[in-house]
Amino acid sequence: MRFVLDPEMTPELFEELLSCWAEVTNAGGAVGFVPPVTPDDIRPTAEKAFARTRPAAGTGAPDSLLVGFGDDGAVAAWLILGDNGSGLRAHWRWLLRVMVHPKHQGRGYGRALLLAADDAARSLGLEALQLTCRGGTGVDRFYASVGYREVGRVPRSIRVAPGDDRDEIYMLKWL
């Protein structure tokens, strides 16, 4: 997989990212939606998320986009390195919308994406990365396996469906 930090945001790339987001959600991924969804369901959220990234808004934008392209040149994985909105916290970023296309899951692409995020963060002069994940998915164990540690949790803060509330788990990795 080839990783590119802040690739040019072409209409084609936007549609690939959007399609990946929908497919990850529909495969059960906890990336802000509950299945079933279509790319059009996600489009307004995606437009807002990508508008804050350097590929869409230029070098002064607060967020960066990291995309992993598969051997076929298509989007295989991606995430956003999100600014935290405070000069006092300028030494770290949030990892947002971390996802691997379902056809690539189980091949080490997620681990590769997170290691590439570490490299990207270091290249930006950052010292730490933080993320949140949905409890009950087991993904927190995956993040722990690549060096993240749980630093907090908000019980039952994510309502997946009536009667199905999940913890939001906060995880941190010092680079």
C-alpha positions as CSV (number, residue, x, y, z in Angstrom):
1,M,0.0,0.0,0.0
2,R,1.2,3.5,-0.9
3,F,0.4,6.3,1.6
4,V,0.0,9.9,0.6
5,L,-0.4,12.7,3.1
6,D,-2.7,15.5,1.8
7,P,-3.2,14.2,-1.7
8,E,-4.9,16.5,-4.3
9,M,-8.7,16.4,-3.6
10,T,-10.1,15.6,-7.0
11,P,-13.8,14.9,-7.5
12,E,-12.8,11.3,-8.2
13,L,-10.9,11.0,-4.9
14,F,-13.7,12.5,-3.0
15,E,-16.2,10.0,-4.4
16,E,-13.8,7.1,-3.7
17,L,-13.4,8.3,-0.1
18,L,-17.1,8.6,0.2
19,S,-17.8,5.2,-1.2
20,C,-15.2,3.6,1.1
21,W,-16.9,5.3,4.1
22,A,-20.3,3.9,3.1
23,E,-18.9,0.4,2.5
24,V,-17.0,0.4,5.9
25,T,-20.2,1.5,7.7
26,N,-22.3,-1.1,5.9
27,A,-19.7,-3.8,6.9
28,G,-20.2,-2.8,10.6
29,G,-17.4,-0.2,11.0
30,A,-17.9,2.3,13.7
31,V,-17.2,5.5,11.7
32,G,-20.0,7.8,12.6
33,F,-23.0,6.1,11.1
34,V,-25.2,3.0,11.6
35,P,-25.9,0.7,8.6
36,P,-27.5,0.7,6.1
37,V,-26.2,3.9,4.5
38,T,-25.5,5.1,1.0
39,P,-22.8,7.5,-0.1
40,D,-25.4,10.2,-0.3
41,D,-26.4,9.7,3.4
42,I,-22.7,10.4,4.3
43,R,-22.0,13.2,1.8
44,P,-23.0,16.2,4.0
45,T,-20.8,14.9,6.8
46,A,-18.0,14.1,4.4
47,E,-18.1,17.5,2.8
48,K,-17.8,19.2,6.2
49,A,-15.0,16.9,7.3
50,F,-12.9,17.2,4.1
51,A,-13.5,21.0,4.0
52,R,-11.2,21.3,7.0
53,T,-8.3,19.4,5.3
54,R,-5.4,20.7,3.4
55,P,-6.3,18.9,0.2
56,A,-9.6,20.8,0.1
57,A,-8.8,24.1,1.8
58,G,-5.1,24.7,1.2
59,T,-2.0,24.6,3.3
60,G,-3.5,26.8,6.0
61,A,-6.2,24.3,6.8
62,P,-6.2,22.8,10.3
63,D,-6.5,19.1,9.3
64,S,-4.6,16.7,7.2
65,L,-5.8,13.7,5.1
66,L,-3.8,10.5,5.0
67,V,-4.8,8.1,2.2
68,G,-3.5,4.6,1.6
69,F,-3.8,3.5,-2.0
70,G,-3.9,-0.2,-2.9
71,D,-1.8,-1.9,-5.6
72,D,-4.7,-1.2,-8.1
73,G,-4.4,2.6,-7.3
74,A,-7.8,2.7,-5.5
75,V,-8.4,4.0,-2.0
76,A,-7.8,1.1,0.4
77,A,-7.6,3.0,3.8
78,W,-7.7,6.6,5.1
79,L,-8.0,8.8,8.1
80,I,-7.9,12.5,9.1
81,L,-5.3,14.0,11.4
82,G,-7.6,16.5,13.1
83,D,-6.6,19.7,14.8
84,N,-7.8,19.9,18.3
85,G,-8.6,23.7,18.2
86,S,-6.2,24.9,20.9
87,G,-2.8,26.4,20.7
88,L,-2.1,24.8,24.1
89,R,-2.6,21.4,22.4
90,A,-0.8,22.1,19.1
91,H,1.7,19.2,19.8
92,W,-0.9,16.5,19.2
93,R,-3.8,15.7,16.8
94,W,-6.9,13.6,16.8
95,L,-7.2,10.6,14.5
96,L,-10.6,10.8,12.9
97,R,-12.6,8.5,10.6
98,V,-10.0,5.8,10.7
99,M,-11.0,3.2,8.1
100,V,-9.9,0.3,5.9
101,H,-12.0,-0.7,2.9
102,P,-13.8,-4.1,3.8
103,K,-12.1,-5.9,0.9
104,H,-8.7,-5.1,2.4
105,Q,-9.5,-5.9,6.1
106,G,-7.6,-8.7,7.7
107,R,-4.5,-8.1,5.6
108,G,-2.6,-5.7,8.0
109,Y,-3.8,-2.6,6.2
110,G,-5.2,-1.1,9.5
111,R,-1.8,-1.6,11.2
112,A,0.0,-0.1,8.2
113,L,-2.4,2.9,8.2
114,L,-1.8,3.6,11.9
115,L,2.0,3.3,11.5
116,A,1.8,5.7,8.5
117,A,-0.2,8.1,10.7
118,D,2.6,7.9,13.2
119,D,5.1,8.9,10.5
120,A,2.9,11.6,9.2
121,A,2.4,13.0,12.7
122,R,6.2,13.0,13.3
123,S,6.7,14.8,9.9
124,L,4.3,17.5,11.1
125,G,6.3,17.9,14.3
126,L,3.6,16.3,16.5
127,E,4.3,14.4,19.8
128,A,1.1,12.4,20.3
129,L,-2.1,11.1,18.7
130,Q,-5.4,10.6,20.3
131,L,-8.6,8.9,19.1
132,T,-11.9,7.7,20.3
133,C,-13.6,4.4,19.5
134,R,-16.9,2.8,20.1
135,G,-17.1,0.3,23.0
136,G,-18.4,-3.2,22.3
137,T,-16.6,-3.5,19.0
138,G,-13.2,-4.9,20.2
139,V,-11.4,-2.3,18.1
140,D,-9.8,-0.9,21.3
141,R,-7.8,-4.1,21.6
142,F,-6.5,-3.5,18.1
143,Y,-5.5,0.1,18.9
144,A,-3.7,-1.1,22.0
145,S,-1.7,-3.6,19.9
146,V,-0.2,-0.7,18.0
147,G,0.7,1.4,21.1
148,Y,-2.4,3.2,22.1
149,R,-3.5,3.1,25.7
150,E,-6.9,3.9,27.1
151,V,-7.0,7.2,29.0
152,G,-10.7,7.6,29.6
153,R,-14.2,6.4,28.8
154,V,-17.6,8.0,28.8
155,P,-20.2,5.3,29.6
156,R,-23.2,4.9,27.4
157,S,-22.5,8.1,25.4
158,I,-23.0,6.6,21.9
159,R,-26.5,5.5,21.1
160,V,-26.3,3.0,18.3
161,A,-30.1,2.2,18.6
162,P,-32.7,2.5,21.3
163,G,-31.5,0.3,24.2
164,D,-28.0,-0.1,22.6
165,D,-25.8,2.5,24.2
166,R,-22.0,2.1,24.0
167,D,-19.1,3.6,25.8
168,E,-16.9,6.1,24.0
169,I,-13.3,5.1,24.7
170,Y,-10.5,7.7,24.6
171,M,-7.1,6.4,23.6
172,L,-3.7,8.1,23.3
173,K,-0.3,7.3,21.8
174,W,2.9,9.2,22.5
175,L,5.2,9.3,19.6
